[in-house]
Amino acid sequence: MKRRSVEPVYSMCVQPSFIIGTYNEDGTCNFAPITWVSATGVGSDKYMLVISMFGSKRTKQNVIRERKFSANLVNTSMLPLMDYFGTKHKAGDDEAEPEYGVGVGEALDVPTLDDSPWVYECEVAEAVQTGESTTFFCHIRNIQMDENLVCEDTFDVDLTVLDPVIYSGRYHSLGKMLGKIGDFRMKAYEDTSDRKAILSKFHRNVVIMYALLFIGVIVSFIGGLTVLSNPAALIVGLLLVFVSIFFGFASGAIFCPFCGGIISRQGFGEYCRHCGEKIY
Ligand SMILES: Cc1cc2nc3c(=O)[nH]c(=O)nc-3n(C[C@H](O)[C@H](O)[C@H](O)COP(=O)(O)O)c2cc1C
């Protein structure tokens, strides 16, 4: 990859798009797009939502005062709504407000958007000031997710179901779901000459190891039967058995060539029982 150095002013921070729902002082609802949204871990499966706001916008004042808000993920069909909320102050009052449904959180009294496929209900734990920005670290008190989404664990979320708008100065949509962690570890080797070379060396070593073992066992057996007249045969046979074991360790014949897991116990199973790679 050929790169060039540029001024450190450009941002390619890939941001998820959220519309933050808060109450104004008079009890009316306020919604504004905020994309400086991230997360930080606080325990094995627990995490906090981190959201950063610049200046003195109404949403920021509301969050400071109420210490709670909803973060409504924006999907591609909500783009007109996000654009409207993001520019409404500049456009003035004469612009027609688009139609949208408003609900209320299930764990917290925060306004939510009916159209959003994923809503966080958050409570502020801590705020950190950096220049004119305030970053809020927030407890997630409830998540409302699209009923079509099935998650096996905390991080098993198929984003293609949610169809989020990704922002980085411009609006983007997601591409394909490519897989899970680990799916690509050995994919690079698949059907490549590297992979073939690794496997053929491994197979050769396995054959040598078993050949030595086989001959060693036969010679030991014969040596055992003729131990009185020919004790050397038993010694040679046993020696060959030891050599085959030593060779197995030294050449890697008893380890998976991809993950290094010991495979002697699985015999000639087609796939490594540790990493699942096809080895025979
Ligand atoms: C796509 C988009 C992303 C934005 N992200 C942020 C953000 O992360 N932080 C922020 O302070 N303002 C952000 N803004 C600006 C606010 O949404 C904007 O100032 C809004 O008018 C504030 O409304 P309010 O005064 O009702 O809170 C964003 C605007 C748009 C259009």
The ligand as a Gaussian input file, in Angstrom:
#p B3LYP/6-31G(d) Opt

LIG

0 1
 C      -25.015000      13.814000      10.713000
 C      -24.843000      14.726000      11.887000
 C      -24.050000      14.328000      12.935000
 C      -23.858000      15.172000      14.042000
 N      -23.093000      14.731000      15.070000
 C      -22.881000      15.548000      16.132000
 C      -22.098000      15.113000      17.232000
 O      -21.613000      13.984000      17.257000
 N      -21.902000      15.964000      18.253000
 C      -22.441000      17.219000      18.259000
 O      -22.207000      17.952000      19.208000
 N      -23.234000      17.656000      17.241000
 C      -23.461000      16.865000      16.187000
 N      -24.254000      17.269000      15.169000
 C      -24.861000      18.594000      15.225000
 C      -26.214000      18.630000      15.922000
 O      -27.052000      17.582000      15.530000
 C      -26.882000      19.959000      15.582000
 O      -26.102000      20.979000      16.143000
 C      -28.317000      20.010000      16.047000
 O      -28.927000      21.109000      15.386000
 C      -28.429000      20.233000      17.547000
 O      -29.781000      20.362000      17.880000
 P      -30.265000      20.810000      19.316000
 O      -29.797000      22.227000      19.526000
 O      -31.747000      20.668000      19.275000
 O      -29.628000      19.883000      20.282000
 C      -24.476000      16.440000      14.071000
 C      -25.276000      16.829000      12.996000
 C      -25.462000      15.988000      11.924000
 C      -26.322000      16.428000      10.771000

